Amino acid sequence: MAVALRMLGALPGSWSPDVSGYVLRSLAAATLALWLGFQLHLEAPFSGASTVLLLIHPLQGAVVGKGFNRVLGTMVGLLAALLLTGLFAQKMLLFILGVGVWLGLCVGAMTVLRHYQATAAVVAGYTVCLALGPAIVAPQQGFEHIVARGTAVVLGVLSLSLVATLFSRKTVEDKLNKALKDVSARTMRLLALRFEGTHSAQPALAQDTLAIDVSKVDELLGIGRGESQRVRSRLASLQAGLAYLHAVILDESPVNRGGLPALDRIGAQLQQLADAQPGFSAAADRVREMQHSFAHDHENSKSQQRLSEQLADLSSALLSFACLERAPQTAARAVDFHRHYGDALRNGLRALVATLATAAVWYLSAWDQGPTLLAVLGPCCTLLATSAAPAQGIARFFTGTLYGILAAAACKFLVLPYISGFGLLTVVLIAFWGVGIHATTRPRHALQGIAYLIGFNTLVSTGGTAQYDFSDFANQAFAWLVALAICLLAFQLLPGKSASHVHVLTNALHRDTRRLLRHGRRMDLLKWQARQQHRLVALQALLGAGHPQAGQAGSVSLQLSRRLLTVQRKTRELEPDSAIAKCAQRGDRRISRYAFNPAISAAQARRTSRSLMRLGAHDLAACYEDLAGLLDTYSRITNADTRAGQPAPIAH
């Protein structure tokens, strides 16, 4: 292995040791899957190698996690294939419609699921296309095709997982630790600037940039759960910590410094703590000490209370991350994420339209490459469904497929006829596979590399006895290009619009704010906050840095939830039958009754504040007065959005 790495490092291009090791592992796994396919006399021995080439990833966690969920998705897809075969084996049109509906359901599920659960949904969808294409033509052989497909997938997954486990290092925990320390330190510096009353010119400390980077750490958690048992067992605590960090970053409350030297002192301490970067547990203790001293000395100013709350959230985030250093000491808060069901419906309809268009081409032309059309269409629709620019993805996929066709033609008709034996076959294939695998290491060419590898491997594949029929090869290659054209047509007919996504996110922010005001006392407010934060970060990513629309309504809604949490905490300490408790309950009912109109809710909160003042509950009255101010601000934002043509809040 060391000699091979040195040889690859001498080649032109970006052949670092990590890249070279990744390429060698992928080649070894594909070769092992191909050898097993021939040894077991599979109907399509190259299918196992194709599974490997579709699953390759530089990180062990991604390989193992994707592999397990790919097997799970394959099993679900094969069960669906058996059901469709039993129901519609003799009815081609209903058979195709069933395939399209199943693919659409799986693509829709993929859109709303996260991490490897989405992988299982994707594979369950296109496994039906791969397994049932031949079964539609020859229903009597349907069961054999389905079993052969499942066997090939399991072989590929086991081959890649075995090679990755034996010859790759576990690196996700180290990367996760570094990423968490980075975003935690940057959050400390951002909070220090708020205490000092200054703004940083560093782009890394920009609020929207930092919030998006925290979301990227969540993607790393998804990979890490497949590699590290520690990450997998403490995933809830780590996600809770990211939610607390988002709460600190997205809180845009204005700060009234009031000339307090303590603000500068804590700001300097936060800067020093960020530079020192002690362990998460030690940093959490330090921040908690700052928060306790600050809250005890300066609890009268509203803006200073909010700074104290941000310190508490930062301490909770660091304590959650400390679960990587020791066993979790407290139960993790619940977190939630926005799910775009409208987008899922559109993606599912795309897959259905593409399948029906494929069926029309197949049925009207009586083309013998119908199974190939379905086999290409399924993966293409699912792999590109959630892409921000699917048309560009199709173009890259098309380019990679063209390269794969040319390479397959050269390999199959100029090289393979002159060799014999598995050893020489492997040497030839490795030369072609290596080009595509190396392309997947570069983000700009990754999709082209995948298309090249799958196209090449499928077109060059042979059974136990090689067949060199150029007309059949050309026919199959043309079917690949037609399937891509049909997929592009479906994406053009039902395009994804970023403006529509902005509308959905903004409307969801408003809708859940109404729900907060209506049912706040019966909700898990921390879970609600996490979902709103996810929407707000997604909105910032769509609209770009510094866009004013990306922060206003969402930020105020988060502040409203903070105030409601404070009110709930204070009212729980009251005697249930006391006059103050009854006054607060009446106020909450009035605010809830007029949740559809924030201006009226603000008036009711102010009315409750005055009543509490007369009863002597000055602290609680100040909370309701603060709540009234936030409701007034929210009312102005929603009215401005309505005048500007932005989505108006939905009344319930």
C-alpha positions as CSV (number, residue, x, y, z in Angstrom):
1,M,0.0,0.0,0.0
2,A,2.8,2.4,0.9
3,V,4.5,1.8,-2.5
4,A,1.3,2.3,-4.3
5,L,0.7,5.6,-2.5
6,R,4.2,6.9,-3.5
7,M,3.5,5.9,-7.1
8,L,0.2,7.8,-7.2
9,G,1.8,10.8,-5.5
10,A,4.2,11.0,-8.4
11,L,1.4,11.4,-10.9
12,P,0.3,14.9,-12.1
13,G,-2.7,16.4,-10.4
14,S,-3.9,16.7,-6.8
15,W,-2.6,13.3,-5.5
16,S,-2.2,14.0,-1.8
17,P,-1.8,11.0,0.5
18,D,-5.4,11.2,1.6
19,V,-6.6,11.4,-2.0
20,S,-4.3,8.5,-3.0
21,G,-5.5,6.3,-0.1
22,Y,-9.2,7.0,-1.0
23,V,-8.6,6.1,-4.7
24,L,-6.8,2.9,-3.7
25,R,-9.5,1.8,-1.2
26,S,-12.2,2.5,-3.8
27,L,-10.4,0.5,-6.5
28,A,-9.8,-2.4,-4.1
29,A,-13.5,-2.5,-3.0
30,A,-14.8,-2.3,-6.6
31,T,-12.4,-5.1,-7.6
32,L,-13.5,-7.3,-4.6
33,A,-17.2,-6.8,-5.5
34,L,-16.5,-7.6,-9.1
35,W,-14.6,-10.8,-8.2
36,L,-17.4,-11.9,-5.8
37,G,-20.0,-11.3,-8.6
38,F,-18.1,-13.6,-11.0
39,Q,-17.5,-16.2,-8.3
40,L,-21.2,-16.3,-7.4
41,H,-22.2,-16.4,-11.1
42,L,-24.5,-13.4,-10.7
43,E,-26.7,-12.5,-13.7
44,A,-24.9,-9.0,-13.8
45,P,-21.6,-9.4,-12.0
46,F,-20.6,-5.8,-12.6
47,S,-23.6,-4.6,-10.6
48,G,-21.8,-5.1,-7.3
49,A,-18.9,-2.9,-8.5
50,S,-21.4,-0.3,-9.7
51,T,-22.8,-0.2,-6.1
52,V,-19.3,0.4,-4.8
53,L,-18.6,3.2,-7.2
54,L,-21.9,4.9,-6.3
55,L,-21.1,4.7,-2.6
56,I,-17.5,5.8,-2.5
57,H,-16.6,8.5,0.0
58,P,-13.3,9.6,1.6
59,L,-14.6,9.2,5.2
60,Q,-15.2,5.9,6.8
61,G,-18.3,7.1,8.6
62,A,-20.0,8.1,5.4
63,V,-19.2,4.7,3.8
64,V,-20.5,2.6,6.7
65,G,-23.5,4.8,7.3
66,K,-24.5,5.1,3.7
67,G,-23.9,1.4,3.2
68,F,-26.2,0.3,6.0
69,N,-29.0,2.6,4.9
70,R,-28.5,1.6,1.3
71,V,-29.0,-2.1,2.2
72,L,-32.1,-1.0,4.3
73,G,-33.5,1.0,1.4
74,T,-32.7,-1.8,-1.0
75,M,-34.7,-4.3,1.1
76,V,-37.6,-1.9,1.3
77,G,-37.4,-1.3,-2.5
78,L,-37.3,-5.0,-3.2
79,L,-40.4,-5.6,-1.1
80,A,-42.2,-2.9,-3.0
81,A,-41.0,-4.5,-6.3
82,L,-42.3,-7.8,-5.3
83,L,-45.7,-6.3,-4.3
84,L,-45.9,-4.4,-7.6
85,T,-45.0,-7.5,-9.6
86,G,-47.7,-9.5,-7.8
87,L,-50.3,-6.9,-8.4
88,F,-49.6,-5.7,-12.0
89,A,-47.3,-8.3,-13.6
90,Q,-49.6,-8.6,-16.6
91,K,-50.7,-4.9,-16.8
92,M,-47.8,-2.8,-18.2
93,L,-49.5,0.6,-17.9
94,L,-50.5,0.0,-14.3
95,F,-47.1,-1.4,-13.6
96,I,-45.4,1.7,-14.8
97,L,-47.9,3.9,-12.9
98,G,-47.1,2.0,-9.7
99,V,-43.4,2.4,-10.3
100,G,-43.9,6.2,-10.8
101,V,-46.0,6.6,-7.7
102,W,-43.5,4.7,-5.6
103,L,-40.6,6.6,-6.9
104,G,-42.4,9.9,-6.3
105,L,-43.2,8.9,-2.7
106,C,-39.6,8.0,-2.1
107,V,-38.3,11.2,-3.6
108,G,-40.8,13.2,-1.5
109,A,-39.7,11.3,1.6
110,M,-36.0,12.0,0.8
111,T,-36.8,15.7,0.6
112,V,-38.1,15.9,4.2
113,L,-35.8,13.3,5.8
114,R,-32.2,14.1,6.9
115,H,-28.8,12.5,6.7
116,Y,-28.8,8.8,6.1
117,Q,-32.5,8.4,6.5
118,A,-32.7,10.3,3.2
119,T,-30.3,7.8,1.7
120,A,-32.5,4.9,2.5
121,A,-35.5,6.7,0.9
122,V,-33.5,7.4,-2.2
123,V,-32.4,3.8,-2.6
124,A,-35.8,2.4,-1.9
125,G,-37.1,4.5,-4.8
126,Y,-34.6,3.8,-7.6
127,T,-34.2,0.1,-6.6
128,V,-37.7,-0.5,-7.9
129,C,-36.7,1.1,-11.2
130,L,-33.5,-1.0,-11.5
131,A,-35.2,-4.3,-10.4
132,L,-38.5,-4.0,-12.3
133,G,-37.3,-2.7,-15.7
134,P,-36.5,-6.3,-16.9
135,A,-39.5,-7.7,-15.0
136,I,-41.9,-5.6,-17.0
137,V,-40.5,-7.2,-20.2
138,A,-40.4,-10.7,-18.8
139,P,-42.7,-10.9,-15.8
140,Q,-42.0,-14.7,-15.4
141,Q,-38.4,-13.8,-14.5
142,G,-39.3,-11.0,-12.2
143,F,-38.4,-12.7,-9.0
144,E,-35.0,-13.7,-10.3
145,H,-34.2,-10.1,-11.4
146,I,-35.3,-8.8,-8.0
147,V,-33.1,-11.3,-6.1
148,A,-30.1,-10.6,-8.3
149,R,-30.5,-6.9,-7.7
150,G,-30.6,-7.3,-4.0
151,T,-27.6,-9.7,-4.0
152,A,-25.5,-7.2,-6.0
153,V,-26.2,-4.4,-3.7
154,V,-25.4,-6.4,-0.6
155,L,-22.1,-7.6,-2.2
156,G,-21.1,-4.0,-3.1
157,V,-22.0,-2.6,0.4
158,L,-20.1,-5.4,2.2
159,S,-17.0,-5.1,-0.1
160,L,-16.8,-1.3,0.4
161,S,-17.5,-1.5,4.2
162,L,-14.9,-4.2,4.7
163,V,-12.2,-2.3,2.8
164,A,-13.0,1.0,4.4
165,T,-13.0,-0.6,7.9
166,L,-9.6,-2.3,7.4
167,F,-7.7,0.3,5.5
168,S,-9.1,3.8,6.5
169,R,-8.8,5.7,9.6
170,K,-11.6,7.1,11.8
171,T,-11.2,10.9,11.4
172,V,-14.7,12.3,11.9
173,E,-14.4,12.7,15.7
174,D,-11.2,14.8,15.3
175,K,-12.9,16.9,12.6
176,L,-16.0,17.3,14.7
177,N,-14.0,18.4,17.7
178,K,-12.1,21.0,15.7
179,A,-15.4,22.3,14.0
180,L,-17.1,22.6,17.4
181,K,-14.2,24.4,18.9
182,D,-14.1,26.8,15.9
183,V,-17.8,27.7,16.0
184,S,-17.8,28.0,19.8
185,A,-14.7,30.3,19.8
186,R,-16.2,32.5,17.1
187,T,-19.5,32.6,19.0
188,M,-17.6,33.8,22.1
189,R,-15.9,36.5,20.1
190,L,-19.3,37.6,18.6
191,L,-20.8,37.8,22.1
192,A,-17.7,39.6,23.4
193,L,-18.3,42.3,20.7
194,R,-21.9,42.7,21.9
195,F,-20.7,43.2,25.4
196,E,-18.1,45.7,24.3
197,G,-20.6,47.5,22.1
198,T,-18.5,47.2,18.9
199,H,-18.8,45.5,15.5
200,S,-16.1,43.4,13.9
201,A,-15.0,43.8,10.3
202,Q,-14.0,40.1,10.2
203,P,-16.3,38.1,7.8
204,A,-15.9,35.0,10.0
205,L,-17.7,36.9,12.8
206,A,-20.7,38.0,10.7
207,Q,-23.9,36.7,12.2
208,D,-25.3,35.1,9.1
209,T,-22.0,33.5,8.1
210,L,-21.5,32.0,11.5
211,A,-25.0,30.7,11.7
212,I,-24.7,28.9,8.4
213,D,-21.3,27.4,9.5
214,V,-23.0,26.0,12.7
215,S,-25.5,24.3,10.4
216,K,-22.7,22.7,8.4
217,V,-21.5,21.1,11.7
218,D,-24.8,19.3,11.8
219,E,-24.0,17.7,8.5
220,L,-20.7,16.5,9.9
221,L,-22.7,15.0,12.8
222,G,-24.7,13.0,10.2
223,I,-21.4,11.5,8.8
224,G,-20.0,11.0,12.3
225,R,-22.9,8.8,13.5
226,G,-21.9,6.2,11.0
227,E,-18.3,6.1,12.1
228,S,-18.2,6.8,15.8
229,Q,-20.3,5.0,18.5
230,R,-19.6,8.0,20.8
231,V,-21.1,10.5,18.3
232,R,-24.0,8.2,17.6
233,S,-24.9,7.7,21.3
234,R,-24.5,11.4,22.1
235,L,-26.1,12.9,18.9
236,A,-29.0,14.4,20.8
237,S,-26.7,16.3,23.2
238,L,-24.6,17.6,20.3
239,Q,-27.6,18.7,18.3
240,A,-28.9,20.5,21.4
241,G,-25.6,22.3,21.8
242,L,-25.8,23.5,18.2
243,A,-29.3,24.8,18.8
244,Y,-28.1,26.7,21.9
245,L,-25.3,28.2,19.7
246,H,-27.8,29.3,17.1
247,A,-29.9,30.9,19.9
248,V,-26.8,33.1,20.8
249,I,-25.9,34.0,17.3
250,L,-29.4,34.8,16.0
251,D,-30.4,37.0,19.0
252,E,-30.2,40.5,17.6
253,S,-31.5,42.3,20.7
254,P,-30.2,45.9,20.9
255,V,-27.8,46.5,23.8
256,N,-28.1,49.5,26.1
257,R,-24.7,49.6,27.7
258,G,-25.5,52.2,30.3
259,G,-21.8,52.9,31.0
260,L,-21.4,49.6,33.0
261,P,-17.7,48.6,33.3
262,A,-18.8,45.0,33.9
263,L,-19.8,44.8,30.2
264,D,-16.3,45.6,29.1
265,R,-14.8,43.2,31.7
266,I,-17.0,40.3,30.5
267,G,-16.3,41.1,26.9
268,A,-12.6,40.9,27.6
269,Q,-13.0,37.6,29.5
270,L,-14.9,36.1,26.6
271,Q,-12.2,37.2,24.1
272,Q,-9.5,35.6,26.4
273,L,-11.5,32.4,26.7
274,A,-12.0,32.2,22.9
275,D,-8.2,32.6,22.4
276,A,-7.3,30.1,25.2
277,Q,-9.8,27.4,23.9
278,P,-9.8,25.2,27.0
279,G,-11.9,22.0,27.0
280,F,-15.7,22.4,26.6
281,S,-16.4,21.5,30.2
282,A,-13.9,24.1,31.6
283,A,-15.2,26.7,29.2
284,A,-18.8,26.0,30.2
285,D,-17.9,26.5,33.9
286,R,-16.2,29.8,33.1
287,V,-19.1,31.2,31.1
288,R,-21.6,30.0,33.8
289,E,-19.6,32.0,36.4
290,M,-19.7,35.1,34.2
291,Q,-23.4,34.7,33.7
292,H,-24.2,34.2,37.4
293,S,-22.2,37.3,38.5
294,F,-23.5,39.4,35.7
295,A,-27.2,38.4,36.3
296,H,-26.8,39.0,40.0
297,D,-25.4,42.5,39.7
298,H,-27.3,43.8,36.6
299,E,-30.8,42.3,36.3
300,N,-32.8,45.5,35.9
301,S,-31.9,46.5,32.4
302,K,-33.8,44.6,29.7
303,S,-30.9,44.6,27.3
304,Q,-28.6,43.4,30.0
305,Q,-31.0,40.6,30.9
306,R,-30.8,39.5,27.3
307,L,-27.0,39.5,27.4
308,S,-27.3,37.4,30.5
309,E,-29.6,34.9,28.7
310,Q,-27.1,34.7,25.8
311,L,-24.4,33.8,28.3
312,A,-26.6,31.1,29.8
313,D,-27.2,29.7,26.3
314,L,-23.5,29.8,25.5
315,S,-22.8,27.9,28.7
316,S,-25.5,25.3,27.9
317,A,-24.0,24.8,24.4
318,L,-20.5,24.3,25.8
319,L,-21.9,21.9,28.4
320,S,-23.6,19.9,25.6
321,F,-20.4,19.7,23.6
322,A,-18.6,18.5,26.7
323,C,-20.4,15.1,26.2
324,L,-17.5,14.3,23.9
325,E,-15.1,14.6,26.9
326,R,-17.3,12.8,29.5
327,A,-20.7,11.2,29.9
328,P,-23.6,13.7,29.5
329,Q,-24.6,15.1,32.9
330,T,-28.1,16.3,31.9
331,A,-30.8,15.2,29.4
332,A,-30.6,16.9,26.1
333,R,-33.3,19.4,25.1
334,A,-35.5,18.5,22.2
335,V,-34.6,19.9,18.8
336,D,-36.6,20.1,15.6
337,F,-36.0,21.1,12.0
338,H,-38.1,22.7,9.3
339,R,-39.5,20.3,6.7
340,H,-40.6,21.7,3.3
341,Y,-43.6,19.5,2.4
342,G,-44.4,21.7,-0.6
343,D,-40.9,21.0,-2.0
344,A,-41.4,17.3,-1.3
345,L,-44.6,17.3,-3.2
346,R,-43.0,19.0,-6.2
347,N,-40.0,16.7,-6.2
348,G,-42.4,13.7,-6.0
349,L,-44.4,15.0,-8.9
350,R,-41.2,15.5,-10.9
351,A,-40.3,11.8,-10.5
352,L,-43.9,10.7,-11.4
353,V,-43.9,12.9,-14.5
354,A,-40.5,11.7,-15.6
355,T,-41.6,8.0,-15.1
356,L,-44.8,8.6,-17.1
357,A,-42.8,10.3,-19.9
358,T,-40.4,7.4,-20.0
359,A,-43.4,5.0,-20.2
360,A,-44.8,7.0,-23.1
361,V,-41.5,6.9,-25.0
362,W,-41.2,3.2,-24.3
363,Y,-44.8,2.3,-25.2
364,L,-45.1,4.4,-28.3
365,S,-41.8,3.5,-29.8
366,A,-41.8,-0.2,-28.7
367,W,-38.1,0.4,-28.0
368,D,-36.3,-2.6,-26.5
369,Q,-34.3,-0.3,-24.2
370,G,-37.2,0.5,-21.9
371,P,-35.5,-1.2,-18.9
372,T,-32.4,0.9,-19.4
373,L,-34.5,4.1,-19.6
374,L,-36.1,3.2,-16.2
375,A,-32.7,2.2,-14.7
376,V,-31.1,5.5,-15.6
377,L,-34.1,7.6,-14.8
378,G,-34.6,6.5,-11.2
379,P,-31.1,7.4,-9.8
380,C,-31.0,10.6,-11.8
381,C,-34.3,11.9,-10.5
382,T,-33.4,11.1,-6.9
383,L,-29.8,12.2,-6.9
384,L,-30.7,15.7,-8.4
385,A,-34.1,16.2,-6.9
386,T,-32.9,18.4,-4.0
387,S,-30.2,20.2,-5.9
388,A,-30.5,24.0,-6.0
389,A,-29.9,24.0,-9.8
390,P,-31.0,20.6,-11.1
391,A,-30.7,21.7,-14.7
392,Q,-27.0,22.4,-14.2
393,G,-26.7,19.0,-12.4
394,I,-28.2,17.3,-15.4
395,A,-25.7,19.1,-17.7
396,R,-22.8,17.8,-15.6
397,F,-24.3,14.3,-15.4
398,F,-24.7,14.4,-19.2
399,T,-21.1,15.4,-19.7
400,G,-19.9,12.7,-17.3
401,T,-22.1,10.1,-19.1
402,L,-20.6,11.1,-22.5
403,Y,-17.1,10.6,-21.1
404,G,-18.3,7.2,-19.7
405,I,-19.7,6.2,-23.1
406,L,-16.5,7.0,-24.9
407,A,-14.4,5.3,-22.3
408,A,-16.6,2.2,-22.3
409,A,-16.5,2.0,-26.2
410,A,-12.7,2.2,-26.2
411,C,-12.4,-0.3,-23.4
412,K,-15.0,-2.8,-24.7
413,F,-14.1,-2.8,-28.4
414,L,-10.4,-1.9,-28.4
415,V,-9.0,-3.5,-25.3
416,L,-11.2,-6.3,-23.8
417,P,-11.2,-8.5,-27.0
418,Y,-7.5,-8.9,-26.7
419,I,-7.3,-10.0,-23.0
420,S,-8.4,-13.0,-21.0
421,G,-8.6,-13.8,-17.4
422,F,-9.9,-11.9,-14.3
423,G,-6.4,-10.5,-13.5
424,L,-6.0,-8.6,-16.9
425,L,-9.6,-7.5,-16.8
426,T,-9.0,-6.0,-13.4
427,V,-5.9,-4.1,-14.5
428,V,-7.8,-2.6,-17.5
429,L,-10.8,-1.6,-15.5
430,I,-8.7,0.0,-12.7
431,A,-7.1,2.2,-15.3
432,F,-10.5,3.5,-16.3
433,W,-12.1,3.5,-12.8
434,G,-9.2,5.5,-11.4
435,V,-9.9,8.6,-13.6
436,G,-13.5,8.8,-12.4
437,I,-12.8,8.1,-8.7
438,H,-10.1,10.9,-8.7
439,A,-12.7,13.2,-10.3
440,T,-15.0,12.7,-7.3
441,T,-12.4,14.2,-5.0
442,R,-12.9,17.6,-6.6
443,P,-16.3,19.2,-5.8
444,R,-16.7,20.8,-9.3
445,H,-16.3,17.5,-11.0
446,A,-17.8,15.1,-8.4
447,L,-21.2,14.7,-10.2
448,Q,-19.4,14.2,-13.6
449,G,-17.2,11.6,-11.9
450,I,-20.1,9.6,-10.6
451,A,-21.9,9.7,-13.9
452,Y,-18.8,8.6,-15.7
453,L,-18.2,5.7,-13.3
454,I,-21.8,4.4,-13.4
455,G,-22.1,4.9,-17.2
456,F,-18.8,3.3,-17.9
457,N,-19.3,0.3,-15.6
458,T,-22.8,-0.4,-16.9
459,L,-22.0,-0.1,-20.6
460,V,-18.7,-2.1,-20.4
461,S,-20.2,-4.9,-18.2
462,T,-20.3,-8.5,-19.4
463,G,-21.5,-11.7,-18.0
464,G,-19.6,-14.9,-17.9
465,T,-19.2,-14.9,-21.7
466,A,-18.3,-11.5,-23.3
467,Q,-20.5,-10.1,-26.0
468,Y,-19.1,-7.5,-28.4
469,D,-22.2,-6.2,-30.3
470,F,-21.6,-2.6,-31.2
471,S,-25.1,-1.9,-32.3
472,D,-26.5,-3.1,-29.0
473,F,-23.9,-1.0,-27.2
474,A,-24.8,2.1,-29.2
475,N,-28.5,1.4,-28.6
476,Q,-28.0,1.2,-24.8
477,A,-25.7,4.3,-24.8
478,F,-28.4,6.3,-26.6
479,A,-31.0,5.2,-24.1
480,W,-28.8,6.7,-21.3
481,L,-28.9,10.1,-23.1
482,V,-32.6,9.9,-23.8
483,A,-33.3,9.1,-20.1
484,L,-31.3,12.2,-19.1
485,A,-33.2,14.3,-21.6
486,I,-36.5,13.1,-20.1
487,C,-35.3,13.9,-16.6
488,L,-34.3,17.4,-17.7
489,L,-37.8,17.8,-19.2
490,A,-39.4,16.9,-15.8
491,F,-37.1,19.5,-14.0
492,Q,-38.1,22.1,-16.6
493,L,-41.8,21.4,-16.3
494,L,-41.7,21.6,-12.5
495,P,-38.8,23.9,-11.7
496,G,-37.7,24.6,-8.2
497,K,-38.0,28.3,-7.4
498,S,-35.8,29.9,-4.7
499,A,-38.3,32.7,-4.5
500,S,-41.0,30.2,-3.7
501,H,-38.8,28.6,-1.0
502,V,-38.3,32.1,0.5
503,H,-42.0,32.6,0.5
504,V,-42.6,29.2,2.3
505,L,-39.9,29.8,4.9
506,T,-41.1,33.4,5.6
507,N,-44.8,32.2,5.8
508,A,-43.7,29.3,8.1
509,L,-41.9,31.8,10.4
510,H,-45.1,33.9,10.7
511,R,-47.4,30.9,11.1
512,D,-45.4,29.4,13.9
513,T,-45.2,32.8,15.6
514,R,-49.0,32.9,15.6
515,R,-49.0,29.3,17.0
516,L,-46.5,30.5,19.7
517,L,-48.8,33.3,20.8
518,R,-51.9,31.0,20.7
519,H,-50.6,27.9,22.4
520,G,-47.3,29.0,24.0
521,R,-48.1,27.6,27.4
522,R,-48.7,24.1,26.1
523,M,-45.7,24.0,23.8
524,D,-42.1,22.8,24.2
525,L,-40.7,26.3,23.6
526,L,-37.0,25.1,23.2
527,K,-38.0,22.7,20.5
528,W,-40.1,25.5,18.8
529,Q,-37.0,27.8,19.0
530,A,-34.8,25.2,17.3
531,R,-37.2,24.8,14.4
532,Q,-37.5,28.6,14.0
533,Q,-33.7,28.9,14.1
534,H,-33.4,26.3,11.3
535,R,-35.8,28.2,9.2
536,L,-34.0,31.5,9.8
537,V,-30.6,30.1,8.9
538,A,-32.1,28.5,5.7
539,L,-33.6,31.9,4.8
540,Q,-30.3,33.6,5.3
541,A,-28.6,31.0,3.1
542,L,-31.1,31.6,0.3
543,L,-31.2,35.4,0.5
544,G,-27.4,35.9,1.0
545,A,-25.3,37.7,3.6
546,G,-26.6,41.0,5.0
547,H,-30.1,40.8,3.5
548,P,-32.5,42.6,5.9
549,Q,-35.5,40.4,5.2
550,A,-33.5,37.3,6.4
551,G,-33.5,38.4,10.0
552,Q,-36.2,40.7,11.2
553,A,-39.4,38.6,11.6
554,G,-37.5,35.5,12.7
555,S,-35.3,37.3,15.2
556,V,-38.3,39.0,16.9
557,S,-40.2,35.7,17.0
558,L,-37.2,34.2,18.8
559,Q,-37.2,37.0,21.3
560,L,-40.9,36.5,21.9
561,S,-40.3,32.9,22.8
562,R,-37.6,34.0,25.2
563,R,-39.9,36.4,26.9
564,L,-42.7,33.8,27.1
565,L,-40.2,31.4,28.7
566,T,-39.3,34.1,31.3
567,V,-43.0,34.8,32.0
568,Q,-43.7,31.1,32.4
569,R,-40.8,30.7,34.8
570,K,-41.9,33.6,36.9
571,T,-45.6,32.6,37.0
572,R,-44.8,29.0,38.0
573,E,-43.3,30.5,41.2
574,L,-46.7,32.1,42.1
575,E,-49.4,30.7,44.3
576,P,-52.0,29.4,41.9
577,D,-55.0,31.1,43.7
578,S,-53.2,34.4,44.3
579,A,-54.5,37.6,42.7
580,I,-51.3,38.1,40.8
581,A,-51.4,34.6,39.3
582,K,-55.1,35.1,38.3
583,C,-54.2,38.4,36.7
584,A,-51.4,36.8,34.7
585,Q,-53.7,34.0,33.6
586,R,-56.3,36.5,32.3
587,G,-53.6,38.3,30.4
588,D,-52.3,35.1,28.8
589,R,-55.8,34.2,27.7
590,R,-56.3,37.6,26.1
591,I,-53.0,37.5,24.3
592,S,-53.8,34.0,23.0
593,R,-57.3,35.1,21.9
594,Y,-55.9,37.8,19.7
595,A,-52.9,35.9,18.4
596,F,-53.9,36.6,14.8
597,N,-53.4,40.4,15.4
598,P,-50.1,41.2,17.2
599,A,-51.1,44.8,17.7
600,I,-54.1,43.8,19.8
601,S,-52.0,41.2,21.6
602,A,-49.5,44.0,22.4
603,A,-52.4,46.1,23.9
604,Q,-53.5,43.2,26.0
605,A,-50.0,42.6,27.2
606,R,-49.7,46.2,28.2
607,R,-53.0,46.1,29.9
608,T,-51.9,43.1,31.9
609,S,-48.7,44.9,32.8
610,R,-50.6,47.8,34.3
611,S,-52.8,45.5,36.3
612,L,-49.8,43.7,37.7
613,M,-48.2,47.0,38.6
614,R,-51.2,47.9,40.7
615,L,-50.9,44.6,42.5
616,G,-47.3,45.3,43.3
617,A,-45.8,42.6,41.0
618,H,-43.3,45.0,39.4
619,D,-40.9,42.4,38.1
620,L,-43.6,40.4,36.3
621,A,-45.2,43.6,35.0
622,A,-41.9,44.5,33.4
623,C,-41.9,41.2,31.6
624,Y,-45.3,41.8,30.1
625,E,-44.3,45.3,29.2
626,D,-41.3,43.9,27.4
627,L,-43.5,41.4,25.7
628,A,-45.8,44.2,24.5
629,G,-42.9,46.0,23.0
630,L,-41.8,43.0,21.0
631,L,-45.4,42.4,19.8
632,D,-45.5,46.0,18.6
633,T,-42.2,45.5,16.7
634,Y,-43.5,42.3,15.2
635,S,-46.7,44.0,14.1
636,R,-44.8,46.7,12.3
637,I,-42.6,44.1,10.6
638,T,-45.6,42.1,9.3
639,N,-47.4,45.2,8.1
640,A,-44.2,46.3,6.3
641,D,-43.9,42.9,4.7
642,T,-47.5,43.1,3.5
643,R,-47.0,46.6,2.0
644,A,-43.9,45.4,0.3
645,G,-45.7,42.4,-1.2
646,Q,-44.0,39.8,1.0
647,P,-46.0,36.8,2.4
648,A,-48.5,38.0,4.9
649,P,-49.0,36.0,8.1
650,I,-51.7,33.4,8.0
651,A,-54.5,33.9,10.4
652,H,-55.9,30.9,12.4
